[in-house]
Amino acid sequence: MNQNSSITVKILDLPGAGGSCACSDLSRTPEYAAAVQQKVAELKTALASAHPGRASVEYVDLRNNAVELAGEHGQLLATRKYPPPLVVVDGEAKFAGSILVPKIVKAVGEALKA
């Protein structure tokens, strides 16, 4: 990728994909939603600092996006192959189960240099 390119990081989420009982599935709680949104905000800030103007973050709730849910990465969550959230960096699934800001920033940096 050349120096003028930009990377998109998608956070694909499918709350409730972790279990069959809502009472034991923490991804269905308001606290989970707030924690994910906080991590997305932290990631946006970290990427803006580390790679100004060269990376963007998009949060996608697959319950509200049939196109993304039907896609390759959405199906990884729908079939429970990976736990939500799934972090996709420049079209490649990189991390699942949490939003690891430092690792994502590093992966974006590597993708920008490639």
Backbone torsions as a table, in degrees:
resi	resn	phi	psi	omega
1	MET	NA	137.5	-176.7
2	ASN	-83.8	171.3	-173.9
3	GLN	-66.9	-17.5	-179.7
4	ASN	-91.4	-2.5	-175.7
5	SER	-78.9	164.0	179.3
6	SER	-127.6	148.1	-179.3
7	ILE	-110.9	138.3	173.5
8	THR	-108.0	131.2	174.4
9	VAL	-108.9	121.2	177.0
10	LYS	-106.1	132.3	173.2
11	ILE	-104.2	103.8	179.2
12	LEU	-92.6	127.0	-176.7
13	ASP	-128.2	141.0	175.7
14	LEU	-137.3	75.8	-179.6
15	PRO	-54.6	134.5	-179.5
16	GLY	97.6	-7.2	-179.2
17	ALA	-77.4	-9.0	-175.9
18	GLY	-82.3	-18.3	-177.8
19	GLY	-164.3	170.4	-175.7
20	SER	-93.1	-17.7	-177.7
21	CYS	-108.3	120.4	-179.1
22	ALA	-61.2	-29.3	-177.5
23	CYS	-69.4	-25.3	-179.5
24	SER	-109.0	0.9	-178.7
25	ASP	-99.1	102.6	-177.0
26	LEU	-66.5	-18.4	-179.2
27	SER	-73.2	-5.3	178.5
28	ARG	-98.5	2.5	-176.0
29	THR	-92.4	155.4	175.3
30	PRO	-60.9	-31.0	179.2
31	GLU	-64.3	-40.0	177.5
32	TYR	-62.1	-48.5	-179.2
33	ALA	-58.8	-43.0	179.8
34	ALA	-65.7	-40.4	-180.0
35	ALA	-65.3	-41.0	179.0
36	VAL	-64.8	-45.1	180.0
37	GLN	-63.8	-35.4	176.9
38	GLN	-64.5	-43.6	179.4
39	LYS	-65.7	-37.8	177.6
40	VAL	-62.6	-42.5	178.7
41	ALA	-64.3	-42.4	177.4
42	GLU	-61.0	-41.3	-179.8
43	LEU	-65.0	-43.6	178.3
44	LYS	-58.3	-44.9	-179.9
45	THR	-64.3	-44.9	-178.3
46	ALA	-65.2	-41.2	179.6
47	LEU	-69.6	-37.4	177.7
48	ALA	-63.0	-35.3	179.1
49	SER	-75.1	-45.2	-175.4
50	ALA	-78.1	-34.3	-175.1
51	HIS	-138.9	67.5	-174.6
52	PRO	-54.2	125.3	176.5
53	GLY	70.7	5.3	-175.2
54	ARG	-115.1	-0.3	-179.6
55	ALA	-146.2	141.8	176.0
56	SER	-129.5	157.7	-178.8
57	VAL	-123.5	134.6	178.4
58	GLU	-129.3	123.1	175.0
59	TYR	-93.3	130.4	-179.2
60	VAL	-127.4	114.5	173.3
61	ASP	-86.0	110.0	-174.5
62	LEU	-67.1	-16.6	175.8
63	ARG	-65.8	-23.8	-176.7
64	ASN	-112.3	11.2	-176.5
65	ASN	-141.3	88.5	-176.2
66	ALA	-63.5	-33.6	-179.0
67	VAL	-64.8	-49.5	179.2
68	GLU	-66.0	-37.8	179.6
69	LEU	-62.0	-38.9	-178.9
70	ALA	-76.3	-16.0	-178.6
71	GLY	-73.3	172.5	-177.1
72	GLU	-54.6	-49.0	-177.0
73	HIS	-72.4	-38.1	176.8
74	GLY	-60.9	-38.1	-180.0
75	GLN	-68.2	-25.9	175.0
76	LEU	-62.3	-33.7	177.1
77	LEU	-83.3	-43.3	-177.1
78	ALA	-61.8	-35.1	-179.8
79	THR	-89.8	3.0	179.0
80	ARG	62.8	26.2	174.7
81	LYS	-68.7	-35.9	175.7
82	TYR	-128.1	150.4	176.6
83	PRO	-82.8	148.2	176.5
84	PRO	-75.8	156.8	-8.9
85	PRO	-78.6	156.5	177.5
86	LEU	-108.8	126.3	-179.3
87	VAL	-99.5	120.7	-179.1
88	VAL	-112.9	118.9	-178.9
89	VAL	-108.5	116.3	178.0
90	ASP	52.7	43.0	176.4
91	GLY	84.6	1.1	-178.4
92	GLU	-118.5	125.3	176.9
93	ALA	-64.0	122.9	-175.1
94	LYS	-115.1	-43.0	-174.0
95	PHE	-138.0	145.8	178.3
96	ALA	-137.0	146.1	174.5
97	GLY	97.1	-19.1	178.0
98	SER	-165.3	166.8	178.8
99	ILE	-108.2	97.3	-176.5
100	LEU	-92.9	91.0	-171.5
101	VAL	-52.9	-53.1	-177.9
102	PRO	-59.7	-39.3	-179.9
103	LYS	-68.9	-36.7	179.0
104	ILE	-68.1	-42.7	178.1
105	VAL	-59.7	-41.7	179.0
106	LYS	-65.2	-43.9	179.7
107	ALA	-62.4	-38.7	178.0
108	VAL	-65.0	-44.6	178.3
109	GLY	-58.0	-42.6	178.2
110	GLU	-65.1	-41.4	179.6
111	ALA	-65.6	-36.3	178.6
112	LEU	-67.2	-31.9	180.0
113	LYS	-80.6	-22.9	-174.4
114	ALA	-66.7	NA	NA
